Amino acid sequence: MPESTVLVCGNLFNGLGDTLLGPAEILIEHDAIAAIGPSVGRPRNARVIDLSDRTVSPGFIDTHVHLFLDGMNLKLQILQSSAFKALHGLHLARSYMRYGFTTLRDLGTFDPEWPGLDLRNAINAGVLQGPRLIVAPHMISASGGHADMQAAFPCRCHRGLSKTADSPEQIRELVRSQQAHGADWIKAMNTGGYMSFGDDPARVTWFEDEMHAVTETARQLGIPVAVHTGAAEGCKQALRAGVRSLEHCYLIDDEGIAMAESSGAFLVPTMQLTREDKDMLQAGELPPQAVWKFARDMEEIETAQRRMTASRANIAFGTDCGMFPFSHGVLEFQAMVAAGMSAARALRSATSVAADLLQRPDLGVLEVGRQADIVAMPGDPTTDISVTTQVDFVMRGGRVFRNREFDLLA
């Protein structure tokens, strides 16, 4: 890889504004942005890449994926080995990177081992090439909650697949175990979900002291907490406990949104997931355990999503890919806009806002000193969000993985 690269950009979205900034050049030294301006000169031996007919943006960040979880085949996935999950997860991560996603937050799997951490560490060490991974290794819930697989496969559920706890003491032990193995985040679940067996997303599954045990333990260990939550009361319980991000927020109400606005917590509404589930419900393809729950809640979920986009809350881009195909993840931009979000806000949700959620000031914005995670696409995504599906240039840490001339991710 050459030490210096100059990108000649036809238009620039820097990750912060509402409009494009016009033509610009970006100088990249090693893995970081060294200069941005009308002209950045031509350092000796610099590679020059012509993107003068493209809009250039920070690399996209998806803050909610499951690289090691097959939501449509949960029982089969339980039987697969940790090694298979890690290898298949690498394939999915690289395939998703083709769409412009240079950073992924993986929010857990059902596995007795730690495939997410193993893959993250291999990529960080340069042993493997792929997107930057930020990992919550497992999902923690109450017994009978969204992370409890005993109803799916009773003969295997006690082999470490489910991470369940039913008291503050047990919760602290699980959170400490995640941290001890190198978790970046803690993923907890305080309501049921749709694809799991025997639980209900409209029901809160932890008591107040149990939810607080998650956040207090994680805070003491210096790890942020993401909470899968559905019921309006579950959203408010998580916010009272001080979580950093609420995932899905299926049934959040006005009071919960006001609490999120006041606290600065991030909402990750996973709107394309709802579209996918709605299509499967109408086609008669939704798994049986999800049908009665999703059919009951579908309209209220869509109403809650419109509440969120009409608010001033911090909304970050997250898809829940793994529960549906990664090839559909980029459609989250369009789902957000269809729910009432401006195209520019949707773009920020996957760049600067997502970086803020992840507490990564080196990502999400095109400015000097930040990591050179950069993508390009035709057209103007601030006026036509659908052009986000046409990314054809992907750089991660100063290395080009995809261009019109080659594709190392194919």
Secondary structure, DSSP 8 states (H G I E B T S, - for coil): --SEEEEEEEEE--SSSSS---SEEEEEETTEEEEEES-----TT-EEEEEEEEEEEE-EEEEEE-TT--GGGHHHHHHS-HHHHHHHHHHHHHHHHTTTEEEEEE--BS-SS-HHHHHHHHHHTTSS---EEEE--BEEE-TTSTT--TTT-TTTIIIII-EE--SHHHHHHHHHHHHHTT-SSEEEE-B--SSSSS--TTSB-S-HHHHHHHHHHHHHHT--EEEEE-SHHHHHHHHHHT-SEEEE-TT--HHHHHHHHHHT-EEE--HHHHHHHHHHHHHT-S-HHHHHHHHHHHHHHHHHHHHHHTS-SEE-----BTSS-GGGGGGHHHHHHHTT--HHHHHHHTTHHHHHHTT-TTSSS-STTSB--EEEESS-TTT-GGGGGG--EEEETTEEEE-SS-BTT-
